[in-house]
Amino acid sequence: MSDHPRRPEPPADPFAVDRREFIEIAAAGLLIVATAPPSQAQREGGAGALEARLHIAEDGLITILTGKIEEGQGALTELAMAAAEELRVPLNRVRMVMGDTDGVPNDGGTSGSSTTPRTVPLVRRAAAAARDLLLAAAGRQWGVDAAKLEMRDGAAVYAGKTYAYAQLARSPELAAAYKAVLPAGTALTSAREWKVLGTPQIRLDGRDIVTGAHRYPSDIVRPGMLYGRVLRAPSYGAALVSADLSAAQKMPGVKVVRDGAFVGCAAPTTFAARKALEAISAASRWKTAEHPSSDNLFEYLKQHAKEQGRPQGQARGSVEKGLDGARRRLKASYQVAYVQHAPMEPRAAVAEWQDGRLTVWTGTSNPFSVRQALAETFGVPPERVRVMVPHMGGGFGGKHTGEAAIEAARLAKEAGRPVALHWTRAEEFMWAYFRPAALIEVEAGLDAGNSIAAWDFTNYNSGGSALDTPYRIANTRVRFIASDPPLRQSSYRCLAATANNFAREAFTDELAEAAGKDPLEFRLAHLDNERIKNVLVAATERFGWAERRKKRRPGVGIGLACGTEKNSVVAACCEVEVDRESGVPKPIEIVEAFECGAILNPANLRSQVEGCITMGLGPALREEIQFKDGRLINGSFSAYRVPRFQDVPKTEVILLDRKDLEPAGGGETPIIAIAPAIANALFDATGKRARAMPIRASG
C-alpha cells in the first residue's frame, strides 16, 4: 500500500481514518462483512457489492465502513448510532470511515433518502451478527448458554464477570465464523427497545465543524500542490475556435493544458492561476450558438417534448368518461422555474498522480461513480483510482457528478504535481446542473356530490417523482413527458416531487373552492391514506386551522398542503401577509407535521425538517434562474436570493414517531408541502391564484 498517498496530517476528522491506518488497526482485531442480497446490491452498486463492514480493534474501538458520505444530512451520526445500538456500546466508542473507495464497500450513491431505509439496516445486521458471534464466544469461554449472557458497554456480562469485546475478538476459534456468510435470520433490536436509536444525539462531527477544525474538500492541501483554473465558454453551446496559450505559458511557474476543447492552467498560487486564465481567455475565440430565453421557457419545454410511445404514469378508469360526466370541470397550468442548488461549498477537488495511480479528494455524493468516470477518462483500471470524500459543504442532489475531479486530474497529470481545483461561485451557478423546470397541466372534474370524478395530470420535463395522486379518484391519468431542456438539469432535493406536489395541492384547493368546501374538509374526504390523514390532523390542530378560518384579517391568509414521497408523509399550514404592490407573500408562521416511520435520531430529524422548510422557501418565494442569449442574468448571490435568517418565519415542527413502521429517510419529503401551502394562503389573502414558482398573485 506504499503507493497510496495518505490524507494530510493531522487527520481532518477524528471519526475518519485513512486506508493505511485502517489496515494497521484491522490487523489486530476482527472484521465482519455483511453482504446484501443480489436484488439489493444491484440497486445500490452492482451484484455482490459489500454493504457494511464492522471492525473491533484491540482497544475495543468499533469502526464502521460505508460508501455513503456526509454532506450535512447526519448520515455519519445515524450510522454510528445503528452500530452502537446493536452492539450495546456508547456512541463515543464508534467511529466511521465513509466515502473512501479504497477502504469501504460500495453502498451506492448518497441520494434519494436511501441511507436510512437501505444502509442503516445493513449496518445494524452486521453489528447484530457481531454481537451474536461475540456472545457465543463468551458462552464457550464460560461454559454457559449464550442466551443467558448480557451485552453491555462493550463486554459480555454474566454473574458479575465481564469479557470485553476486544478480548473475544482475538479468539482464534472465531476465524471461520467471521469469514462465513452472515446468517439470514439475525435478530435486530425492536424499535420499542432502542436505547441509542430513537434518542436525540448531537452530531459526532459537530465540534470540528463549529470550531473550524474540520477540513472540507476545498481545504485539502498536498505537498507541492498547484492551483488550477479552467477556461469556460462565454455562453451555453459556444464552441472554442482558437486559443492562444503563449502569454500564459510565459508566466513563471504556470503549466498550461490543452486537450481538445479542454483548456486549463495550474500555477503556484490562486492569483497566478487567475492571471494565466485571464490571459488565455483574452486570446480565445468562440463560435456562439442560439439559445432560448427564460422568458419563453415553458413554451419551449412543451414544443420540445419528447413524447415517444406511452407516457410514464399510472391510470385508473376512464378520464374522458369522468370528465364528460362531471358537473363542473376545471383546468390550469403551473410553471416551476429552474433553480440552482447553491451549496455553501462550490465544487472542489484535489488530484494527485503517483506511480500511475490517481488519488482524488473531492465533494461528491457518488464516490464509486466518480471513480469509474475517472478510470474511463484516463484509461486506467478502476482499482488504480482512489476517490476520497471528506465531509462536504452541502449538495442537495447537486453533486452526483465529478466534473471538478476530472478537471483537477487532467491538470495534475500534465503538471506532474498535485492540483487543487475550486470552482468559483459564478462557475457553480452557470455550469453545475439545475433543478429541472416544469410545465404542469391539470384538468379535473367534480361530480354531483362535489367529489373529484376525474383527474388528468401531465408534467413536462421535471420528472415523475410523486406523480400519482394520493387522493381517492375513480378516473385518473398521470403522465411525465420528457423534454429537450435548454439547461443542464438533474437531481435536486426530492427531485420532481416539489413541482408535482405544488401543482397538485394548489389545484386541489381550486377544486375545494369550486365544491364549496373547506380545503381541509375536502382533502380528508378524498383520503384513504391514514398516514397522510394523521399529519394533516396534527398540523391543522396545532396551527388552529378551524379557529383561524373564522378570523380573517385584510391582506393575511392561511393555507395548507400535504403529500407523500420516499415512504414518508408531510402536511404544512402557513399564514402569509401579501405585499399589495408586488404580490409577494411573506410567510408569518409555518406549522409542519412529518412522519417517516420509526425515528432514528429526533434531534437530527428535526434539523432536517427545519432545513427543508427553509430551503423550500427559496424556490417558493424568490429563487428563479434567469437566462438570455446563452448567459445567466442572475448568477450571483446578489441577484439570486436564497433564504436568509430574516426570511424564516415562526416555525413549528411536529414529528410523529411510528415505531410500528420501518424508518424512512427524512431529508427530502418535508420540502414538498411548503410552496403549495404558501400559494393557497396567498389565495386566501387576495382571492388570486398562484400558478407559478416563485409564487406571485396572478391577475
C-alpha positions as CSV (number, residue, x, y, z in Angstrom):
1,M,0.0,0.0,0.0
2,S,3.0,2.3,-0.1
3,D,1.8,3.9,-3.4
4,H,-1.3,5.1,-1.7
5,P,-0.8,8.7,-0.5
6,R,-2.3,9.5,2.9
7,R,-4.6,12.3,3.8
8,P,-2.7,15.4,5.0
9,E,-1.7,15.1,8.7
10,P,-3.1,15.5,11.2
11,P,-6.4,13.8,10.4
12,A,-9.1,16.2,9.5
13,D,-11.8,14.4,11.3
14,P,-11.5,12.2,14.5
15,F,-14.2,10.0,13.0
16,A,-12.4,9.5,9.7
17,V,-9.5,7.1,9.1
18,D,-7.3,6.6,6.1
19,R,-6.7,3.3,4.4
20,R,-3.2,2.7,5.9
21,E,-4.4,3.4,9.4
22,F,-7.4,1.1,8.9
23,I,-5.1,-1.8,7.8
24,E,-3.0,-1.2,10.9
25,I,-5.9,-1.4,13.3
26,A,-7.6,-4.2,11.4
27,A,-4.5,-6.4,11.7
28,A,-5.2,-6.5,15.5
29,G,-8.9,-7.2,15.6
30,L,-11.7,-8.8,13.6
31,L,-13.5,-7.8,10.5
32,I,-17.2,-8.7,9.9
33,V,-18.6,-8.2,6.5
34,A,-22.3,-8.1,5.6
35,T,-23.3,-8.8,2.0
36,A,-26.6,-7.6,0.7
37,P,-29.0,-9.9,-1.2
38,P,-28.4,-9.7,-5.0
39,S,-31.5,-7.6,-5.6
40,Q,-30.4,-5.0,-3.0
41,A,-26.9,-5.0,-4.2
42,Q,-28.0,-4.3,-7.8
43,R,-30.0,-1.3,-6.7
44,E,-27.1,0.1,-4.7
45,G,-23.9,-0.7,-6.5
46,G,-24.0,-3.9,-8.5
47,A,-24.4,-7.6,-7.8
48,G,-22.3,-8.8,-4.9
49,A,-21.4,-5.3,-3.6
50,L,-20.3,-5.2,0.0
51,E,-22.9,-3.3,2.1
52,A,-21.4,-3.0,5.5
53,R,-18.2,-3.7,7.4
54,L,-17.5,-3.7,11.1
55,H,-14.1,-3.8,12.8
56,I,-13.4,-4.2,16.5
57,A,-9.8,-3.2,17.5
58,E,-7.8,-4.4,20.4
59,D,-8.7,-1.3,22.4
60,G,-12.4,-2.0,21.9
61,L,-12.9,0.8,19.4
62,I,-15.5,-0.1,16.8
63,T,-15.1,1.1,13.2
64,I,-17.9,1.1,10.7
65,L,-17.2,1.4,7.0
66,T,-19.6,2.7,4.4
67,G,-19.7,4.1,0.9
68,K,-22.2,6.7,2.0
69,I,-21.0,10.2,2.6
70,E,-21.7,13.0,5.0
71,E,-22.8,16.3,3.4
72,G,-24.6,17.8,6.4
73,Q,-27.6,15.4,6.4
74,G,-26.5,13.5,9.5
75,A,-25.6,10.1,8.0
76,L,-22.3,10.0,10.0
77,T,-24.1,10.0,13.3
78,E,-27.1,7.9,12.2
79,L,-24.9,5.0,11.0
80,A,-22.8,5.1,14.1
81,M,-25.9,5.0,16.2
82,A,-27.1,2.0,14.3
83,A,-23.9,0.1,15.2
84,A,-23.9,1.3,18.8
85,E,-27.5,0.2,19.3
86,E,-26.9,-3.4,18.2
87,L,-23.5,-3.8,19.8
88,R,-24.7,-2.3,23.1
89,V,-21.9,0.3,23.3
90,P,-21.8,4.0,23.9
91,L,-21.9,6.1,20.8
92,N,-18.4,7.5,21.5
93,R,-17.0,4.0,21.1
94,V,-17.9,4.0,17.4
95,R,-16.1,5.8,14.6
96,M,-16.9,5.9,10.9
97,V,-14.9,5.5,7.7
98,M,-17.0,7.0,4.8
99,G,-16.7,7.6,1.1
100,D,-13.2,6.2,0.5
101,T,-13.3,3.8,-2.4
102,D,-10.1,2.0,-1.3
103,G,-11.5,1.1,2.1
104,V,-15.2,0.9,2.1
105,P,-18.0,-1.1,0.4
106,N,-19.9,0.4,-2.5
107,D,-23.2,1.3,-0.8
108,G,-24.4,3.2,-3.8
109,G,-24.8,7.0,-4.0
110,T,-26.0,9.1,-1.1
111,S,-29.2,10.2,-2.6
112,G,-33.0,9.7,-2.6
113,S,-33.1,9.4,1.3
114,S,-31.8,5.9,0.8
115,T,-29.3,5.8,3.7
116,T,-31.9,5.3,6.4
117,P,-34.0,2.5,4.7
118,R,-31.2,0.7,3.0
119,T,-27.8,1.2,4.6
120,V,-28.8,1.5,8.2
121,P,-30.4,-1.9,8.2
122,L,-27.2,-3.4,6.7
123,V,-25.0,-1.8,9.4
124,R,-27.4,-3.0,12.1
125,R,-27.3,-6.5,10.6
126,A,-23.5,-6.6,10.7
127,A,-23.4,-5.2,14.2
128,A,-26.1,-7.7,15.4
129,A,-24.2,-10.6,13.8
130,A,-21.1,-9.4,15.6
131,R,-23.0,-9.3,18.8
132,D,-24.2,-12.8,18.4
133,L,-20.8,-14.2,17.5
134,L,-19.2,-12.5,20.5
135,L,-21.9,-13.8,22.8
136,A,-21.4,-17.3,21.5
137,A,-17.7,-17.0,22.1
138,A,-18.1,-15.7,25.6
139,G,-20.6,-18.5,26.3
140,R,-18.0,-21.1,25.2
141,Q,-15.3,-19.5,27.4
142,W,-17.6,-19.7,30.4
143,G,-19.3,-22.9,29.5
144,V,-22.7,-21.1,29.7
145,D,-25.6,-20.9,27.2
146,A,-25.1,-17.6,25.3
147,A,-28.8,-16.8,25.8
148,K,-28.0,-16.3,29.5
149,L,-25.4,-13.6,28.8
150,E,-25.9,-9.9,28.5
151,M,-24.0,-7.5,26.3
152,R,-23.3,-4.2,28.0
153,D,-20.9,-1.4,27.4
154,G,-18.6,-3.3,25.0
155,A,-18.5,-6.5,27.0
156,A,-20.3,-9.8,27.6
157,V,-21.6,-9.9,31.2
158,Y,-22.5,-13.0,33.3
159,A,-22.8,-13.4,37.1
160,G,-20.7,-10.4,37.8
161,K,-18.0,-11.3,35.3
162,T,-17.1,-9.5,32.1
163,Y,-15.4,-10.4,28.9
164,A,-14.5,-7.4,26.7
165,Y,-15.2,-7.4,23.0
166,A,-11.6,-6.8,22.3
167,Q,-10.6,-10.0,24.2
168,L,-13.3,-12.0,22.5
169,A,-12.3,-10.7,19.0
170,R,-8.9,-12.2,19.4
171,S,-10.2,-15.7,19.8
172,P,-8.7,-17.9,17.0
173,E,-11.7,-20.2,17.0
174,L,-13.9,-17.4,15.7
175,A,-11.9,-17.1,12.5
176,A,-14.1,-19.4,10.5
177,A,-17.3,-17.8,11.8
178,Y,-16.0,-14.4,10.9
179,K,-15.5,-15.4,7.3
180,A,-18.8,-17.2,6.9
181,V,-21.8,-15.5,5.3
182,L,-23.9,-13.8,7.9
183,P,-26.9,-15.8,9.0
184,A,-30.1,-14.5,7.3
185,G,-32.2,-14.6,10.5
186,T,-30.0,-12.3,12.6
187,A,-32.4,-10.6,15.0
188,L,-32.4,-6.9,15.2
189,T,-33.4,-4.9,18.3
190,S,-37.0,-3.8,18.2
191,A,-37.7,-0.1,17.9
192,R,-39.6,-0.2,21.2
193,E,-36.4,-1.5,22.9
194,W,-34.0,1.0,21.4
195,K,-31.6,2.7,23.9
196,V,-29.4,4.6,21.4
197,L,-31.5,4.8,18.3
198,G,-34.7,6.8,18.9
199,T,-32.9,9.2,21.3
200,P,-31.6,12.7,20.4
201,Q,-27.9,12.6,19.6
202,I,-25.6,15.5,18.8
203,R,-23.7,15.3,15.5
204,L,-20.4,13.4,16.0
205,D,-18.6,16.0,13.8
206,G,-20.3,19.0,15.4
207,R,-17.3,20.3,17.4
208,D,-15.0,20.2,14.5
209,I,-17.5,22.0,12.3
210,V,-18.2,24.8,14.7
211,T,-14.5,25.3,15.7
212,G,-13.3,25.2,12.1
213,A,-11.1,22.1,12.7
214,H,-12.9,20.1,10.0
215,R,-11.4,20.3,6.5
216,Y,-13.8,20.2,3.7
217,P,-12.8,19.2,0.1
218,S,-11.8,22.8,-0.6
219,D,-9.5,22.8,2.5
220,I,-7.3,19.8,1.4
221,V,-3.7,20.7,0.8
222,R,-1.0,18.3,-0.6
223,P,2.8,18.8,-0.6
224,G,3.9,20.8,-3.7
225,M,0.3,21.4,-4.7
226,L,-0.6,23.8,-7.6
227,Y,-3.9,25.6,-8.1
228,G,-5.9,25.2,-11.2
229,R,-8.4,27.1,-13.3
230,V,-10.3,26.0,-16.4
231,L,-11.4,28.0,-19.4
232,R,-15.2,28.2,-19.7
233,A,-17.3,29.1,-22.6
234,P,-18.8,32.6,-22.6
235,S,-22.3,31.2,-23.2
236,Y,-24.2,27.9,-23.4
237,G,-23.5,26.0,-26.6
238,A,-20.5,28.1,-27.6
239,A,-17.6,26.2,-29.3
240,L,-13.9,27.0,-28.9
241,V,-12.5,28.1,-32.3
242,S,-9.0,29.0,-31.2
243,A,-6.9,29.8,-28.1
244,D,-3.5,31.4,-27.9
245,L,-1.7,30.0,-24.9
246,S,1.6,31.7,-25.4
247,A,1.1,34.6,-22.9
248,A,0.1,32.2,-20.1
249,Q,2.9,29.8,-20.9
250,K,5.5,32.5,-20.4
251,M,4.3,33.2,-16.8
252,P,6.6,31.9,-14.1
253,G,5.6,28.5,-12.7
254,V,2.4,28.2,-14.8
255,K,1.6,25.0,-16.6
256,V,-1.0,25.2,-19.4
257,V,-3.0,22.3,-20.7
258,R,-4.9,21.9,-24.0
259,D,-6.7,18.7,-24.7
260,G,-9.3,19.2,-27.4
261,A,-11.9,21.6,-26.1
262,F,-10.4,21.4,-22.6
263,V,-8.1,24.3,-21.8
264,G,-6.8,25.0,-18.3
265,C,-3.8,26.1,-16.3
266,A,-2.1,25.3,-13.0
267,A,0.1,27.7,-11.0
268,P,1.7,28.0,-7.6
269,T,-1.0,30.4,-6.3
270,T,-4.6,31.1,-7.0
271,F,-3.7,34.6,-8.0
272,A,-1.2,33.4,-10.6
273,A,-3.7,30.8,-11.9
274,R,-6.4,33.5,-12.3
275,K,-4.0,35.8,-14.2
276,A,-3.0,33.0,-16.5
277,L,-6.6,32.1,-17.2
278,E,-7.4,35.8,-17.9
279,A,-4.6,35.9,-20.5
280,I,-5.9,32.7,-22.2
281,S,-9.5,33.9,-22.2
282,A,-8.5,37.3,-23.8
283,A,-6.7,35.4,-26.6
284,S,-9.5,32.9,-27.3
285,R,-12.2,33.0,-29.9
286,W,-15.6,31.3,-29.7
287,K,-18.5,30.5,-32.0
288,T,-21.7,31.1,-30.2
289,A,-25.0,29.3,-30.7
290,E,-28.6,30.3,-30.5
291,H,-30.1,29.6,-27.1
292,P,-33.6,30.1,-25.7
293,S,-34.5,32.6,-23.1
294,S,-36.1,32.1,-19.7
295,D,-38.8,34.5,-20.9
296,N,-40.2,31.7,-23.2
297,L,-39.0,28.7,-21.2
298,F,-42.3,26.9,-20.7
299,E,-43.4,27.3,-24.3
300,Y,-40.0,25.8,-25.2
301,L,-40.4,22.8,-22.9
302,K,-43.8,21.9,-24.5
303,Q,-42.6,22.5,-28.0
304,H,-39.6,20.3,-27.4
305,A,-41.4,17.5,-25.6
306,K,-40.2,14.0,-26.5
307,E,-43.3,12.0,-26.2
308,Q,-42.3,8.6,-27.6
309,G,-44.6,5.7,-27.1
310,R,-46.7,5.6,-24.0
311,P,-46.0,8.4,-21.5
312,Q,-45.0,7.4,-18.0
313,G,-47.6,7.3,-15.2
314,Q,-50.5,5.2,-13.9
315,A,-54.1,5.3,-15.0
316,R,-57.4,4.3,-13.4
317,G,-60.8,4.2,-15.0
318,S,-61.5,6.5,-17.9
319,V,-60.6,10.1,-17.6
320,E,-62.6,11.1,-20.7
321,K,-65.8,9.5,-19.3
322,G,-65.2,11.0,-15.9
323,L,-64.7,14.5,-17.4
324,D,-67.7,14.1,-19.7
325,G,-70.0,13.2,-16.8
326,A,-68.6,15.9,-14.4
327,R,-70.9,18.6,-13.0
328,R,-68.0,21.0,-13.2
329,R,-64.7,20.9,-15.0
330,L,-61.6,22.9,-14.1
331,K,-58.3,23.3,-15.9
332,A,-55.0,25.1,-15.0
333,S,-51.3,25.2,-16.0
334,Y,-48.5,25.5,-13.5
335,Q,-44.9,26.7,-14.1
336,V,-41.9,25.9,-12.0
337,A,-38.6,27.7,-12.7
338,Y,-35.1,26.4,-12.9
339,V,-33.3,26.8,-9.6
340,Q,-29.7,26.2,-8.6
341,H,-28.7,24.1,-5.6
342,A,-26.4,26.9,-4.3
343,P,-24.5,24.7,-1.7
344,M,-22.3,26.6,0.7
345,E,-19.2,24.9,-0.7
346,P,-18.9,25.0,-4.6
347,R,-17.4,22.0,-6.4
348,A,-13.8,21.3,-5.3
349,A,-11.2,18.6,-5.9
350,V,-7.6,17.9,-5.3
351,A,-6.0,15.3,-7.7
352,E,-2.6,13.6,-7.4
353,W,-0.9,11.1,-9.7
354,Q,1.8,8.8,-8.3
355,D,3.3,5.8,-10.0
356,G,0.4,5.5,-12.4
357,R,-2.2,5.7,-9.7
358,L,-4.7,8.5,-9.3
359,T,-5.9,9.8,-5.9
360,V,-8.7,12.4,-5.7
361,W,-10.2,14.2,-2.8
362,T,-13.5,15.7,-3.8
363,G,-17.0,16.6,-2.8
364,T,-19.5,14.2,-4.4
365,S,-22.4,12.1,-3.4
366,N,-21.2,9.2,-5.6
367,P,-17.6,8.3,-4.9
368,F,-17.7,5.0,-6.7
369,S,-19.4,6.5,-9.7
370,V,-16.8,9.3,-9.8
371,R,-14.0,6.7,-9.6
372,Q,-15.5,4.9,-12.6
373,A,-15.7,8.2,-14.6
374,L,-12.1,8.9,-13.8
375,A,-10.9,5.5,-14.8
376,E,-12.7,5.7,-18.1
377,T,-11.5,9.3,-18.8
378,F,-7.8,8.3,-18.3
379,G,-8.0,4.7,-19.5
380,V,-6.8,3.2,-16.2
381,P,-8.4,0.3,-14.2
382,P,-10.8,1.4,-11.5
383,E,-8.6,-0.2,-8.9
384,R,-5.8,2.2,-9.7
385,V,-8.1,5.2,-8.9
386,R,-8.9,6.2,-5.4
387,V,-11.7,8.7,-4.5
388,M,-12.0,10.1,-1.0
389,V,-14.8,12.3,0.1
390,P,-14.2,14.5,3.2
391,H,-17.5,15.6,4.8
392,M,-18.5,18.2,2.3
393,G,-20.3,21.5,2.5
394,G,-23.7,20.6,1.1
395,G,-25.0,19.0,-2.1
396,F,-28.8,18.8,-2.1
397,G,-28.7,16.5,-5.1
398,G,-26.3,18.8,-6.9
399,K,-23.0,16.9,-6.6
400,H,-23.7,13.5,-8.0
401,T,-21.2,14.0,-10.8
402,G,-17.4,14.5,-10.7
403,E,-16.6,17.4,-13.1
404,A,-14.1,19.1,-10.8
405,A,-12.4,15.8,-10.1
406,I,-11.8,15.1,-13.8
407,E,-10.6,18.6,-14.4
408,A,-8.2,18.5,-11.5
409,A,-6.9,15.1,-12.6
410,R,-6.3,16.4,-16.1
411,L,-4.3,19.3,-14.8
412,A,-2.4,17.2,-12.3
413,K,-1.4,14.6,-14.9
414,E,0.1,17.3,-17.2
415,A,1.7,19.2,-14.4
416,G,3.2,16.2,-12.6
417,R,2.2,17.6,-9.3
418,P,-1.0,17.6,-7.2
419,V,-3.5,20.2,-8.3
420,A,-6.4,21.8,-6.4
421,L,-9.4,23.0,-8.5
422,H,-12.0,25.1,-6.7
423,W,-15.0,26.2,-8.8
424,T,-15.9,29.9,-8.2
425,R,-19.4,30.8,-7.2
426,A,-20.1,32.1,-10.7
427,E,-19.0,28.7,-12.2
428,E,-21.2,26.9,-9.7
429,F,-24.2,28.9,-10.8
430,M,-23.7,28.6,-14.5
431,W,-22.1,25.2,-15.1
432,A,-23.4,23.0,-12.3
433,Y,-26.7,21.4,-13.2
434,F,-30.0,22.8,-12.2
435,R,-33.2,21.5,-10.7
436,P,-35.4,20.9,-13.7
437,A,-38.0,23.5,-14.7
438,A,-41.5,22.1,-15.2
439,L,-44.7,22.9,-17.1
440,I,-47.6,21.0,-15.5
441,E,-51.1,20.9,-17.0
442,V,-54.0,19.7,-14.9
443,E,-57.7,19.1,-15.6
444,A,-60.3,17.7,-13.3
445,G,-64.0,17.3,-12.8
446,L,-66.4,17.3,-9.9
447,D,-69.4,15.0,-9.8
448,A,-72.8,15.8,-8.4
449,G,-71.7,15.1,-4.9
450,N,-68.7,17.5,-5.2
451,S,-66.2,14.7,-5.2
452,I,-63.4,14.6,-7.7
453,A,-64.6,12.4,-10.6
454,A,-61.7,12.7,-12.9
455,W,-58.0,13.8,-12.7
456,D,-55.7,14.4,-15.7
457,F,-52.2,15.5,-14.7
458,T,-49.2,16.0,-17.1
459,N,-45.7,17.0,-16.1
460,Y,-43.4,18.2,-18.9
461,N,-39.7,17.9,-18.3
462,S,-39.1,17.8,-14.5
463,G,-39.9,14.1,-13.7
464,G,-42.2,11.5,-12.3
465,S,-41.5,11.7,-8.6
466,A,-44.7,11.9,-6.6
467,L,-46.6,12.0,-9.9
468,D,-49.5,9.9,-8.7
469,T,-52.2,11.5,-6.7
470,P,-52.8,10.2,-3.1
471,Y,-56.4,11.1,-3.3
472,R,-59.3,8.7,-3.9
473,I,-60.4,9.4,-7.5
474,A,-62.1,6.8,-9.7
475,N,-60.7,8.1,-13.0
476,T,-57.1,9.3,-13.2
477,R,-54.3,9.7,-15.7
478,V,-50.9,11.0,-14.7
479,R,-48.1,11.5,-17.1
480,F,-44.5,12.6,-17.3
481,I,-43.3,13.7,-20.7
482,A,-39.6,14.4,-21.1
483,S,-38.5,17.4,-23.0
484,D,-35.2,18.5,-24.6
485,P,-34.2,21.0,-21.9
486,P,-32.3,24.3,-22.6
487,L,-30.2,24.0,-19.5
488,R,-28.2,21.1,-17.9
489,Q,-30.5,19.6,-15.3
490,S,-30.5,16.7,-12.8
491,S,-31.3,15.8,-9.3
492,Y,-32.4,18.2,-6.6
493,R,-33.8,17.6,-3.1
494,C,-36.9,15.4,-3.6
495,L,-36.5,15.5,-7.4
496,A,-39.7,16.5,-9.2
497,A,-41.9,15.8,-6.2
498,T,-41.7,19.5,-5.3
499,A,-43.1,20.6,-8.6
500,N,-45.7,17.9,-8.8
501,N,-46.9,18.4,-5.3
502,F,-47.1,22.2,-5.8
503,A,-49.4,21.8,-8.8
504,R,-51.5,19.1,-7.3
505,E,-52.0,20.8,-3.9
506,A,-52.7,24.2,-5.4
507,F,-55.2,22.7,-7.9
508,T,-56.8,20.7,-5.1
509,D,-57.5,24.0,-3.3
510,E,-59.2,25.3,-6.5
511,L,-61.4,22.2,-6.6
512,A,-62.2,22.6,-2.9
513,E,-63.4,26.2,-3.6
514,A,-65.4,25.0,-6.6
515,A,-67.0,22.4,-4.4
516,G,-67.8,25.0,-1.7
517,K,-65.7,23.0,0.8
518,D,-63.1,23.9,3.4
519,P,-59.7,22.8,2.0
520,L,-59.0,20.6,5.0
521,E,-62.5,19.0,4.8
522,F,-62.2,18.5,1.1
523,R,-58.9,16.7,1.4
524,L,-59.9,14.4,4.3
525,A,-63.0,13.4,2.3
526,H,-60.7,12.1,-0.5
527,L,-58.0,10.5,1.6
528,D,-57.7,6.8,2.4
529,N,-54.1,7.1,3.4
530,E,-54.2,7.1,7.2
531,R,-50.6,8.3,7.5
532,I,-51.4,11.5,5.4
533,K,-54.6,12.0,7.4
534,N,-52.6,11.8,10.7
535,V,-50.1,14.5,9.7
536,L,-52.9,16.7,8.3
537,V,-54.8,16.5,11.6
538,A,-51.6,17.0,13.6
539,A,-50.6,20.1,11.7
540,T,-54.0,21.7,11.5
541,E,-54.8,21.2,15.1
542,R,-51.6,22.7,16.3
543,F,-52.0,25.6,13.8
544,G,-55.6,26.2,14.9
545,W,-56.9,25.9,11.4
546,A,-60.6,25.9,12.2
547,E,-60.3,29.0,14.5
548,R,-58.1,30.9,12.1
549,R,-60.6,30.3,9.2
550,K,-63.2,32.2,11.2
551,K,-60.9,35.2,12.0
552,R,-59.9,36.8,8.7
553,R,-57.6,39.8,8.5
554,P,-57.2,42.0,5.4
555,G,-54.1,41.1,3.4
556,V,-53.4,38.0,5.6
557,G,-54.3,34.5,4.6
558,I,-53.8,30.9,5.6
559,G,-53.2,27.8,3.5
560,L,-52.4,24.1,3.9
561,A,-50.9,21.3,1.8
562,C,-49.9,17.7,2.2
563,G,-48.2,15.0,0.3
564,T,-46.2,11.7,0.3
565,E,-42.9,10.7,-1.1
566,K,-40.0,8.4,-0.1
567,N,-42.3,6.4,2.1
568,S,-42.9,9.3,4.3
569,V,-45.8,11.8,4.7
570,V,-46.0,15.6,5.4
571,A,-48.5,18.3,5.9
572,A,-47.9,22.0,6.4
573,C,-50.0,25.0,7.4
574,C,-48.9,28.5,6.6
575,E,-50.0,32.1,7.4
576,V,-48.9,34.8,5.0
577,E,-49.1,38.5,4.6
578,V,-49.1,39.7,1.0
579,D,-47.4,42.8,-0.2
580,R,-50.0,44.9,-2.1
581,E,-47.6,46.3,-4.7
582,S,-45.5,43.2,-5.6
583,G,-48.0,40.5,-4.8
584,V,-45.2,38.7,-3.0
585,P,-46.4,36.6,0.0
586,K,-44.4,36.9,3.2
587,P,-44.8,33.9,5.5
588,I,-45.6,34.8,9.1
589,E,-45.9,31.3,10.6
590,I,-45.4,27.7,9.4
591,V,-46.5,24.6,11.2
592,E,-45.4,21.3,9.6
593,A,-46.1,17.7,10.7
594,F,-43.9,15.0,9.4
595,E,-43.8,11.2,9.7
596,C,-41.2,8.8,8.4
597,G,-41.8,5.7,10.4
598,A,-39.7,5.0,13.5
599,I,-37.4,7.9,14.2
600,L,-33.7,7.1,14.5
601,N,-32.4,10.5,15.8
602,P,-35.1,13.0,16.8
603,A,-32.6,15.9,17.0
604,N,-31.2,15.3,13.5
605,L,-34.7,14.7,12.0
606,R,-36.0,18.0,13.4
607,S,-33.0,19.8,11.9
608,Q,-33.7,18.0,8.6
609,V,-37.3,19.2,8.6
610,E,-36.4,22.7,9.5
611,G,-33.8,22.7,6.8
612,C,-36.3,21.5,4.2
613,I,-38.7,24.3,5.3
614,T,-36.1,27.0,5.0
615,M,-34.8,25.6,1.7
616,G,-38.3,25.3,0.3
617,L,-39.0,29.0,1.0
618,G,-36.3,29.9,-1.6
619,P,-37.9,28.5,-4.8
620,A,-41.4,29.2,-3.4
621,L,-40.7,33.0,-3.0
622,R,-37.6,34.2,-4.9
623,E,-35.3,31.6,-6.5
624,E,-35.5,31.5,-10.2
625,I,-32.7,31.1,-12.7
626,Q,-33.0,33.7,-15.5
627,F,-31.1,33.4,-18.7
628,K,-30.9,35.1,-22.1
629,D,-28.6,34.7,-25.2
630,G,-26.9,31.7,-23.5
631,R,-25.9,33.6,-20.4
632,L,-27.2,33.7,-16.8
633,I,-28.7,37.0,-15.9
634,N,-28.7,36.4,-12.1
635,G,-25.8,34.0,-11.5
636,S,-24.7,35.5,-8.2
637,F,-26.0,35.7,-4.6
638,S,-26.5,39.4,-5.0
639,A,-29.0,38.7,-7.8
640,Y,-30.2,35.2,-6.9
641,R,-31.7,35.5,-3.4
642,V,-31.6,32.4,-1.3
643,P,-33.4,32.4,2.1
644,R,-31.7,34.3,4.8
645,F,-32.4,34.3,8.6
646,Q,-34.7,37.3,8.3
647,D,-36.8,35.4,5.7
648,V,-37.6,32.5,8.1
649,P,-40.9,32.9,9.9
650,K,-42.1,31.5,13.2
651,T,-41.8,27.8,12.6
652,E,-43.0,24.7,14.5
653,V,-42.2,21.2,13.6
654,I,-44.3,18.2,14.8
655,L,-42.6,14.8,14.5
656,L,-44.9,11.7,14.5
657,D,-42.9,8.7,15.7
658,R,-44.3,5.4,14.3
659,K,-42.3,2.6,16.0
660,D,-44.5,0.1,14.2
661,L,-43.1,1.2,10.8
662,E,-39.7,0.8,9.3
663,P,-37.7,4.0,9.3
664,A,-37.6,6.1,6.1
665,G,-35.4,9.0,5.2
666,G,-36.3,12.4,6.4
667,G,-34.0,14.7,4.3
668,E,-36.3,15.4,1.3
669,T,-40.1,14.9,1.7
670,P,-40.6,17.8,4.2
671,I,-39.7,20.3,1.4
672,I,-42.7,19.4,-0.8
673,A,-45.5,21.0,1.2
674,I,-44.1,24.5,1.7
675,A,-44.7,26.1,-1.7
676,P,-48.3,24.9,-2.1
677,A,-49.2,25.9,1.4
678,I,-47.9,29.4,0.7
679,A,-49.7,29.5,-2.7
680,N,-53.0,28.5,-1.0
681,A,-52.5,31.1,1.7
682,L,-52.0,33.8,-0.9
683,F,-55.3,33.0,-2.5
684,D,-57.0,33.1,0.9
685,A,-55.5,36.6,1.4
686,T,-56.1,38.0,-2.0
687,G,-58.6,35.9,-3.9
688,K,-55.9,35.5,-6.6
689,R,-54.5,32.1,-7.6
690,A,-50.7,31.4,-7.8
691,R,-49.8,29.1,-10.6
692,A,-46.1,29.5,-10.8
693,M,-43.0,29.3,-8.6
694,P,-41.7,31.7,-7.5
695,I,-45.2,32.5,-6.2
696,R,-46.9,35.7,-7.1
697,A,-50.6,36.7,-7.1
698,S,-51.9,36.3,-10.6
699,G,-54.1,38.8,-12.3
